[in-house]
Amino acid sequence: TRQMLYGVGVLPDNMGGDVPFIETSAAKGTGIDDLLENLALLAEVKELKANPNKSATGTCLEANLSEGEGVQATLLVREGTLRKGDVILCGSSYGRVRQLYDDHGRPIQEAGPSWPVRLTGLDEVPNADDPFIVISDLATAREIGEKRKGKEQEAALQPRAAMSLERLSTIKVAELKVILKADFRGSIEAIKKELDKLTHDEVRLKVLHAAIGGITESDVQLALTSPEDSIIVGFNAVPDDRARALAEERGVQIRQYSIIYNLTDDIRQALEGKLKPEERVIHLGRAVVRKTFKVGRVGTVAGCYVTQGVIERSAKVRVIRGGLVVYPPADRTAALESLRRVKDDVREVKEGFECGIKVANYDDIKVDDVIEAYRIEQVQRTLEG
């Protein structure tokens, strides 16, 4: 790590630079006092000061919806002093501070610069990193907040970039729709970030709705608009009784998770399940035609010698002459009508044995033709493949 810092011109103060290097370990609890001491010293030297005698401003660190207290937001005060009873605007959320707690969960009346605090009183859950400011009155905060929400809704309704007509003519895009409910706004953002990585030209993941709180009947109703392509995902969120009953009655899938990796892994598998399987040709064997026989109503039977692998009765075949496939045509497949050893019908003939082969619907077989046997396997594709 030190070498990497040296490489970009960051030099420690003990090597002539101006950057203090403090080695710490949160797991072991070492170096923390040195870090705090150096931070305080550096702030004093650089005269990093904030004015506490003004209206508070800062940033939202985390937010969630609590059953008992409603919206809870953890904020970092950067300037001024935040007081219980202040009206704040945080992103598009607004409200009056009902309760204020310090980082130990103790009720407090006010918080100055650099204080992390948890508060209640906002009308809805803000996003992490949303800035907040104290507003003079609730009516003004409400007006600004509602305008911001209107703009967010307009942006959400904007159509996605259209796929080109050329691509539409060659690729049919399948879509998996997700309704996401979680315990914290940060959880939603982390999950959406991981889901954004699950991309493929032939499948698309669309988050229809993402919100904090339990899974409700309205979430199930939303999924019912496209039940064959929709899934409800709860991250540390559970369905209420009405939602569960409706989902079971109408066949809507609800998945619950507490680990993000498990959630994204299941969504990945669901997306891969919508990919059209890849057809893989498995070569089985070859037989050379040594003689041909005209057999009554049967047609032309080829007397063959298996030179490679195995010829299976259930296999698909092609007839090769002079290195070119002469049957079947490129848009069709051919099968065996019969496979015999001496006079017995058999399921397969292995390398080194002779056999009689009748290719279904083909009588133009000739000596020295090669009959190649193969089967086609359906292989499930992956998003990376």
N, C-alpha and C positions, 0 to 999 in steps of 0.2 A: 504493500500500500504506500509506504513511504517513497519507494522508487517511482511509482506512478505519479505521485505528487511532484517529485523532483522533475520528472519529465515534462510537466506542464508549467514549470517555473515557480512552483510553490515551495519556498525554502523556510525551514524552521528558524526561530530566533537564535538558536544556539549555533547556527551555521551562517549567520550574517543576514538572515531574512527577517521579516517582521511578523511572522505567523507563529503563534504558540502551538506546539504539538503536545496534546495531553492524551496519554494512553488510559483508556477506561474500559471497564467491563461491567455492563449492567447485570449480567448473570452472577458474577462474583462480587459485585458491589465495590470494586476497586477503582480508584481514580476519580470518584464522583466529587469528593470534597475539593480536590485540586481543580477540577473542571469549573465548579461553581466559583471558587476563589478567583480563577483566571478570568471568568466571564465578568465578574464584578469589577476587577481591576481594569479590564479592557474597556468596559462601559464608562468607567470614571475617567480614564485617559482620553478617550474619544468624545467625552462629554455627551454621551447618549442619554438624553433626558426627554421625558414626556410631560406635558402639562396636565395635571389632574384637575385643574380648575376650569373645565369646559365640558360641553356635552360629549358623551362617550361615543367613540367609534371603534370598530374592530372587525373581527372575522369569525364566522361560524366554523367550528371545528367538527362538530358531529350533532346529529339530531335524530330523534325517534319519537314514536307515538306510544304513550303509556296509558294503560286502562284507567289508572287512578287519577293521574294529573294531566292527561291530554298530551299536547305537544311539549316535549322537553328538548332544549337546545343547549349545547355546550359552546360557549363563546370565549374568545380571547380579546380582552380589552386592550387596545393599542394606545389610544389617547383618551384623556378625560376620565370621568368617573361615572360608572353605571350604578343607578340607584333603584331600589325596589319602588315600583309605581311609575317609573319612566315609560314613555311610549317609544317603541323601537320599530324600525323597518329593517328587515333582514331579507335581502333579495326581494321576492314578491310577498313574503310573509310579514305580518304586522300584528301588533297587539301591545297590551300594557303588561309590564313585568309584575306577575302576581307573587312569585316566590323566587328567591335568589339564594344559591348555595355555593360554598367555596369548593375547592378540589377534594376536600375530605367529606363532603356531603353535609356540612354544618350550615344552618341558615345564617345569612348575613344581610345587612341593610344596604351595603354599597361595595363596589369593587373598583380599584384604581388601575392605572396602566400596568400591563404585563400580567394581570390576574386572569387565570382561567376560571370561568364561573358556569354554573348550570342554572337555567332559568325556566320558568313556565309562563304561559300567557299568550303565546303566539297562536294565530288562527289556523296555521297549517305548518307542516314540516318543511323547513328550509333546506337548501342543499349545502353540503360541506363546501367551504371556501366562499360562500356568499358573504359579502361585506354587510355590516350593520351600522346604523346610525340612530341616534336619539332624535325623535321628531317632537315638535312643540305640542301637537295635539293629535288625538286618535283619528279625527275626521281627515286630516291631511295625510296621515300615514295610510289610512284605508284607501283614499283616492289614488295615491301613488302605487300602492300595492296592487289594486285591482287593474290599473292600467298595465302594469308589468305582467300580470297574469294573462290579460287579454293578448298581449304581444306574444307571450309564450305559447298560448293556444293557437294563434294564427300561424306561428312557425311550425308547430306540430302538425298542422293540417296541410302544410305545403306538400305537394306531390314529390315523390322521390324522383331522382333522375331517371328518365325513361331509357329502357334498353333499346338498342338500335334495331331497326326492322330486319337487318341482315342477321343479327344474332337470334332474334325471335323466330326467324324462319328455320333455324337449325337447332335451337336449344329450347326445350320445354322446361321452364324453371318451376320446381316444386317449392312449396313454402311451408314452414312450420311456424305457427303463431304461438306466442308465449304470453300468458298473464302472470306477472311476477309480483308476489307480495313478500315483504321482509320485515325484520324487526327494526333496522336502522337504515337511514338514508345512505350511510357509508357502505352498508352491505349491498344495497341495490347498485350503487355505482361500481363497486368491485365486481359484482356478478356481471353487470352489463359490459364491463371492460373485458372480462374473460369471454363472454358470449360473442363479442365483436371479432374475436380471433377465429371463430368457427365459420369460415367462408368457403364457398365453392361456386363455380360457374353454374351448376345445375340445381343447387338448392339454396334457399334463402331463409334466414331466421329473422322473424319480425316480432319485436316486443310490442304487443298491442297495448299493454297497460302495465305500469310499474308504480307501486305505492307501498307505503308503510301501513302495517296493520294486518289483522287476520283476514282469512279468505271468506268472502261474503257471498250471499246469493246473487248479487249483481255481477260478481266476477264469473260465476257459473253461467249467468245469462249472456255475458259477453262471449264466453267460450262457445256457447251454443249457436252463435252466428256462423261458425264454421267448425262444427264438432269433429269432423274427420281430420282436421289439420291443427287443432288447438290443444294446448295443454296448460293446466294451471300449476304453477310452481310456488311452493311456500318455503321460504328460508327462515327457520325459526318462527314460522307462522302457521297456524292451524285453521282448518275450516270450522265455522260454526255449524250448529245442528241443521239449520235450514239449507245451508250451502252443501253440506255433506249428503243430505237426503236428495236434493235435486240432482246433484252430480251422479249419484248412484242410479237414480231413476232414469236419467237421460244419457248415461254412459259417458260422462265427461271425466277425463283423467285428471286426478289431483295427485301431485307428487310433493312430498315433504322432505326437507334436507336440513342438516345442521353443519355440513361441511361443503364449502364451495366447490372443491375438486369433484366430489361425488355428483353434485348438481350438473356441472359442465360436462362431465364424462357421460352422464345419461343423455343430455341434450345432444352431444356429439353422436352417440349411437342412434338416437332418433333421426337425426339429419342423415346419417349414413344409410339408414334404412330406407330413405326416400330416393337414394341414388339408384339408378338403373344398374343392375348387376352387370359386370363385365363377362362377356363370353370368352372362355379360354379353350382353345383346341388342344386336346390331349392325344398325342400320336400313340396308337396301339401296336400296329404292325403292318407288314407288307407281304403280299403274295404275288408271284410271277405266274402268268397264264402259260401253261405248256401245251394244252390241247383245248379244243372247243368241241362241244357236242350239241347237235340239234335234237331236242327231246320233245316230240309231239306238241301238245298244247302248252307245255312248260316254257319253251323257248330255248335260248342258247345257254348252256351250262358250261362254265369254264373249269377245266381241270388244272389245279394250281399247286404250287409248292411254296410253302411259307418260308420266306427268306429272313424275316426279321420280326421279332416280337410275337404277337398273338393276334389272330383274327377272331373276333367275337361275333356271335350271331346277332346280338342286339346293337352292334356298332353301326355308325354311319360310314359310308364308303365313297371313294371317288376312283375313277378309272383314269390312269395316266398312260399316255402314249407319246413316246419321244420326248419325255420331259414336260409335256403339257397335259392339263386336265381336259379330257374330252367328254366326260360325263361325271356329275350332272352339270347343268348350266349354273352360272355364278349365283343366280337368285334362288336356287333350290338346293335341297340335300337329297341324298340317295341312301337307301337301306338295302340289306340283304333279304332276298326272298327265301333263300334256303342255304344251309351250310351242312355239308355231309362229309363223313369219313367212311370210305367204302360205301356201304348202303345205309349207314345209320345217320340220323339227324343228330347233330352235336351242338353244344353251346359254344364251344371254342376249339380252335386248332392252333397249336403252338409251333414255334419255329422248328424247322427240320422235318415237318410232316406234310404229306399231300392231302388235298381235300377238293371237294367239288363245290363251286360257288355259283349261285344264281343271283345276279344283281337285279333288283326289282325294277321292272319297266324299262329294261335295257337289254337288247339282244345283239348289238353291234360289237360285241367283245371279240378281240383278236389275240392270236398267239403273241407272246412277248409283252402284252399289256401288263401293267402293274396295278393291282387292286390294293389300295391303301385304306386301312381301317382306322377310324378315330372316333372320339366322342367329344361332345361339347359340354363343358362344366360352367355353371353359373358361379362366378366368384364375386362375393360382396366387396364393393369398393370402399375406400376410406376418403375422408376429406383431403388428406395429403396426397392420395394416389391419383 
